[in-house]
Amino acid sequence: MSFEVLEVFDRVRADKVLHDQCSELSRNQVQRLFDEGLVWHDNEAINKSQRLSTGDIIYYSIPPLKKLVLEPVEIALDILYEDEHIAVINKATGMVVHPGNGTVEPTLVHALLYHCRDSLSGIGGVERPGIVHRLDKNTSGAIIIAKADAAYIELSRMFEKRELKKIYLAVVSGVPNLLSGTVKLPIGRHHVNRIKMSVSHHGRYAHTDWQREEVFGDRAALLKIRIHTGRTHQIRVHLAHIGHSLVGDTLYGYKAKDSDSPSIPRVLLHASELLFNHPITKKLIKIEAPMPDDFLAVLNDFREKFSS
């Protein structure tokens, strides 16, 4: 397939031009095409950061989907919403969203392949069918799945344009002095520890709002958090940066105390609410994912031990 670069995209990056001029392609698809050398100009594969000029003729090729090699696995799913286009799952703590390097246990994708059978968008790729966003392994809560290609493309656009409202609950160490606050600091890969992220001037813009919901003496607080961007470990990095690491998050500075360490099962972060317009029907949908038992158990323990 081919297209001519419009004047409005003169001297714009190739990946942005391809995404904006070819609306049938999701952002993830565009990145994969460049990674696999499937975008050309003047008979040569081009880099995604190359600047294009008005009138350039760009060719691209979408390879057929590879045959899925993952096997469906029957795993119980807590389904919060489902129709022929999308599903919203209350992901369990400890479940990996999709296979990756070193993943050996069944993932959410394996469970979806069993639940959805043949009705799952393949645009996400062989290992990530239907997956338009993700939650960390130990983060519980609401995650949207695309069952149809049209829904996948529109959801990808909505996430890119920040049109979904995402609310989390987190238990943090210490109690913020303010009732609410905002953190707008860029996040990038940590310069030493490559499995961590950090606030960095070389990172990407990130915006987190938080407000206090409940306090447990001076030991900890329950926060309601809204993220306007979706950077890796965003909530964990931003809250640690302002001095309130998430309880259980030893990677970002949490230090357990003898009084509470036996009751902390994981990083205490839960994706509790989603508010968005349905990608196909445009109907406003509000999803609430109830707190899992392990999260509630810590809250009740903290209430008993630390609340006055």
C-alpha positions as CSV (number, residue, x, y, z in Angstrom):
1,M,0.0,0.0,0.0
2,S,1.1,3.6,-0.5
3,F,0.2,7.2,0.2
4,E,1.4,10.7,-0.6
5,V,2.6,12.9,2.2
6,L,0.3,15.9,2.6
7,E,1.7,19.4,3.0
8,V,0.6,19.6,6.6
9,F,3.0,16.8,7.4
10,D,6.1,18.4,5.8
11,R,9.2,17.7,7.9
12,V,7.2,15.6,10.3
13,R,8.5,12.2,11.7
14,A,7.6,9.2,9.5
15,D,5.9,7.3,12.3
16,K,3.6,10.2,13.1
17,V,2.8,10.7,9.4
18,L,2.0,7.0,8.9
19,H,-0.2,6.9,12.0
20,D,-2.1,10.1,11.1
21,Q,-2.6,9.5,7.4
22,C,-3.4,5.8,7.7
23,S,-6.2,5.8,10.2
24,E,-6.7,2.0,9.9
25,L,-3.3,1.5,11.6
26,S,-2.9,1.6,15.4
27,R,0.1,3.2,17.0
28,N,1.5,-0.3,18.0
29,Q,1.0,-1.5,14.4
30,V,2.9,1.5,13.1
31,Q,5.8,0.9,15.4
32,R,6.0,-2.8,14.4
33,L,6.1,-1.9,10.7
34,F,9.1,0.3,11.2
35,D,10.8,-2.2,13.5
36,E,10.4,-4.9,10.8
37,G,11.6,-2.7,7.9
38,L,8.2,-2.6,6.2
39,V,8.0,1.1,5.4
40,W,9.8,2.4,2.3
41,H,10.7,5.5,0.4
42,D,12.7,5.5,-2.8
43,N,13.0,1.7,-2.6
44,E,14.7,1.9,0.8
45,A,13.4,1.0,4.2
46,I,13.1,4.2,6.4
47,N,13.6,4.9,10.0
48,K,10.6,5.9,12.1
49,S,12.3,9.2,13.1
50,Q,13.1,10.2,9.5
51,R,11.5,13.5,8.5
52,L,9.3,13.3,5.4
53,S,8.6,16.0,2.8
54,T,5.5,17.1,1.1
55,G,4.8,14.9,-1.9
56,D,6.9,11.9,-0.8
57,I,5.4,8.6,-1.8
58,I,5.5,6.2,1.1
59,Y,5.0,2.5,0.7
60,Y,4.2,0.1,3.5
61,S,3.2,-3.5,3.8
62,I,1.2,-5.2,6.5
63,P,2.2,-8.9,6.8
64,P,-0.5,-11.5,7.5
65,L,-1.0,-12.3,11.1
66,K,1.2,-15.2,12.2
67,K,-0.6,-18.3,13.3
68,L,-1.2,-18.1,17.1
69,V,0.9,-20.6,18.9
70,L,-0.4,-19.9,22.4
71,E,-2.8,-22.4,23.8
72,P,-6.1,-21.4,25.5
73,V,-6.2,-22.1,29.2
74,E,-9.4,-22.4,31.2
75,I,-8.9,-19.8,34.0
76,A,-11.8,-18.2,35.8
77,L,-12.2,-14.5,34.9
78,D,-14.0,-11.8,36.8
79,I,-15.9,-10.1,33.9
80,L,-17.1,-6.6,34.7
81,Y,-18.5,-5.8,31.2
82,E,-18.7,-7.6,27.9
83,D,-20.3,-7.3,24.5
84,E,-19.3,-8.3,21.0
85,H,-16.7,-5.5,20.7
86,I,-15.0,-5.3,24.1
87,A,-14.6,-6.9,27.5
88,V,-13.5,-5.3,30.8
89,I,-11.8,-7.8,33.2
90,N,-11.1,-7.4,36.9
91,K,-7.6,-8.7,36.7
92,A,-6.5,-10.8,39.6
93,T,-3.4,-10.0,41.6
94,G,-0.4,-12.0,40.4
95,M,-1.7,-12.5,36.9
96,V,0.6,-11.4,34.0
97,V,-1.3,-9.7,31.2
98,H,0.6,-11.2,28.2
99,P,3.6,-13.5,27.6
100,G,7.0,-12.0,27.6
101,N,10.6,-13.0,28.2
102,G,10.8,-15.4,31.1
103,T,7.0,-15.8,31.4
104,V,6.2,-19.4,32.1
105,E,2.8,-19.3,33.9
106,P,-0.5,-18.9,32.0
107,T,-1.3,-15.2,31.4
108,L,-4.5,-13.2,30.9
109,V,-4.1,-13.7,27.2
110,H,-4.2,-17.5,27.7
111,A,-7.4,-17.1,29.7
112,L,-8.9,-14.7,27.0
113,L,-8.2,-17.2,24.2
114,Y,-10.2,-19.8,26.1
115,H,-13.0,-17.4,27.0
116,C,-13.4,-15.5,23.7
117,R,-12.6,-18.4,21.4
118,D,-12.3,-16.9,17.9
119,S,-13.7,-13.5,18.8
120,L,-10.5,-11.6,19.9
121,S,-8.8,-8.9,17.9
122,G,-5.5,-10.1,16.4
123,I,-4.1,-6.6,15.7
124,G,-2.2,-6.7,19.0
125,G,0.1,-9.3,17.6
126,V,0.7,-13.0,18.2
127,E,1.5,-12.7,21.9
128,R,-0.9,-9.8,22.7
129,P,-4.3,-10.4,21.0
130,G,-6.9,-7.9,22.2
131,I,-4.5,-6.2,24.6
132,V,-4.6,-2.4,24.3
133,H,-3.1,-1.4,27.6
134,R,-1.6,-3.3,30.6
135,L,-1.4,-3.6,34.3
136,D,1.7,-4.8,36.2
137,K,1.6,-8.4,37.4
138,N,0.8,-7.5,41.0
139,T,-1.6,-4.6,40.2
140,S,-5.2,-5.8,40.4
141,G,-8.3,-4.2,38.8
142,A,-10.0,-3.2,35.6
143,I,-8.4,-3.7,32.2
144,I,-10.1,-3.3,28.8
145,I,-9.8,-6.0,26.1
146,A,-10.6,-5.5,22.4
147,K,-12.6,-8.4,20.9
148,A,-12.9,-6.8,17.4
149,D,-10.3,-5.0,15.2
150,A,-12.4,-1.8,14.9
151,A,-12.6,-1.6,18.7
152,Y,-8.9,-2.2,19.0
153,I,-8.0,0.7,16.6
154,E,-10.4,3.1,18.3
155,L,-9.3,2.2,21.8
156,S,-5.7,2.6,20.8
157,R,-6.6,6.1,19.6
158,M,-8.5,6.9,22.8
159,F,-5.6,5.9,25.0
160,E,-3.2,7.9,22.9
161,K,-5.5,11.0,23.1
162,R,-6.0,10.4,26.9
163,E,-9.8,10.2,26.4
164,L,-10.3,7.5,29.1
165,K,-10.6,8.4,32.8
166,K,-8.5,5.9,34.9
167,I,-8.8,5.9,38.7
168,Y,-6.6,3.8,41.0
169,L,-6.5,3.2,44.8
170,A,-3.2,2.9,46.5
171,V,-2.0,2.6,50.1
172,V,1.1,4.7,50.6
173,S,3.6,4.9,53.5
174,G,3.3,8.0,55.6
175,V,0.5,10.6,55.3
176,P,0.7,13.5,52.8
177,N,0.3,16.9,54.4
178,L,-2.1,18.1,51.8
179,L,-5.6,16.6,51.1
180,S,-4.8,16.4,47.4
181,G,-2.1,17.2,44.9
182,T,-0.7,16.9,41.4
183,V,2.6,15.6,40.1
184,K,3.6,16.6,36.6
185,L,7.2,15.3,36.1
186,P,8.7,13.4,33.2
187,I,9.5,9.7,33.6
188,G,12.2,7.7,32.0
189,R,14.3,4.6,32.5
190,H,16.6,4.7,35.6
191,H,20.1,5.5,34.6
192,V,21.6,2.6,36.7
193,N,18.9,0.1,37.5
194,R,17.3,-0.8,34.2
195,I,14.3,-2.5,35.7
196,K,13.3,0.8,37.4
197,M,11.9,4.0,36.1
198,S,12.6,7.4,37.6
199,V,11.8,11.1,37.3
200,S,14.1,12.3,34.6
201,H,14.4,15.4,32.5
202,H,15.1,13.1,29.5
203,G,11.9,11.2,30.2
204,R,8.4,11.5,28.8
205,Y,5.7,13.8,30.2
206,A,3.6,12.2,33.0
207,H,0.7,13.7,35.0
208,T,-0.7,12.2,38.2
209,D,-3.5,13.6,40.4
210,W,-4.1,12.2,43.9
211,Q,-6.3,12.8,46.9
212,R,-6.5,11.4,50.4
213,E,-9.3,9.1,51.2
214,E,-8.4,7.7,54.6
215,V,-5.4,7.9,57.0
216,F,-4.1,5.3,59.4
217,G,-2.5,7.4,62.2
218,D,0.8,8.7,60.8
219,R,1.7,5.2,59.4
220,A,0.0,5.2,56.0
221,A,-2.8,6.6,53.9
222,L,-5.3,5.4,51.3
223,L,-5.2,7.6,48.2
224,K,-7.4,7.8,45.2
225,I,-5.3,8.5,42.1
226,R,-6.1,9.6,38.6
227,I,-3.5,9.2,35.9
228,H,-3.7,11.4,32.8
229,T,-0.8,9.6,31.1
230,G,0.2,5.9,31.1
231,R,3.9,5.7,31.7
232,T,5.5,2.6,33.0
233,H,5.3,2.5,36.8
234,Q,3.9,6.1,36.7
235,I,2.0,6.0,40.0
236,R,4.8,4.2,41.8
237,V,7.5,6.6,40.6
238,H,5.5,9.8,41.2
239,L,4.4,8.9,44.7
240,A,7.9,7.7,45.7
241,H,9.3,10.9,44.4
242,I,7.1,13.0,46.7
243,G,8.2,10.8,49.7
244,H,5.3,8.4,49.9
245,S,6.2,5.0,48.4
246,L,3.4,2.6,47.9
247,V,3.1,0.1,50.7
248,G,4.8,-3.1,49.6
249,D,6.8,-1.5,46.8
250,T,10.4,-2.3,47.9
251,L,11.6,-1.5,44.3
252,Y,10.8,2.2,44.9
253,G,11.8,2.6,48.5
254,Y,9.2,1.0,50.7
255,K,10.7,-0.3,54.0
256,A,8.6,-2.8,55.9
257,K,8.1,-2.5,59.6
258,D,7.9,-5.3,62.1
259,S,4.3,-4.3,63.0
260,D,3.0,-4.7,59.4
261,S,5.3,-6.7,57.3
262,P,3.5,-10.1,57.7
263,S,0.3,-8.6,56.3
264,I,1.7,-6.9,53.1
265,P,1.2,-9.3,50.2
266,R,2.2,-7.1,47.3
267,V,2.4,-3.5,46.0
268,L,-0.9,-2.1,47.2
269,L,-2.2,-0.7,43.9
270,H,-5.7,-1.4,42.4
271,A,-7.2,-0.1,39.2
272,S,-10.6,0.7,40.6
273,E,-12.5,2.7,38.0
274,L,-12.7,3.3,34.3
275,L,-14.9,5.9,32.6
276,F,-15.0,6.0,28.8
277,N,-17.1,6.2,25.7
278,H,-17.7,2.8,24.1
279,P,-15.3,2.7,21.1
280,I,-18.1,1.6,18.7
281,T,-21.5,2.7,20.2
282,K,-20.0,5.8,21.9
283,K,-22.2,5.1,24.9
284,L,-20.7,6.3,28.2
285,I,-19.5,3.4,30.3
286,K,-18.5,3.5,33.9
287,I,-16.8,0.4,35.4
288,E,-16.0,-0.1,39.0
289,A,-13.7,-3.0,40.1
290,P,-14.2,-4.0,43.7
291,M,-11.2,-4.1,46.0
292,P,-9.7,-7.6,46.1
293,D,-9.6,-9.5,49.4
294,D,-5.8,-9.0,50.0
295,F,-6.2,-5.2,49.6
296,L,-9.1,-5.1,52.0
297,A,-7.3,-7.3,54.5
298,V,-4.4,-4.8,54.7
299,L,-6.8,-1.9,55.0
300,N,-8.7,-3.5,57.9
301,D,-5.4,-4.5,59.5
302,F,-4.2,-0.9,59.3
303,R,-7.5,0.4,60.6
304,E,-7.2,-1.8,63.6
305,K,-3.5,-1.1,64.4
306,F,-3.1,2.6,63.5
307,S,-6.4,4.4,63.3
308,S,-7.3,6.4,66.4
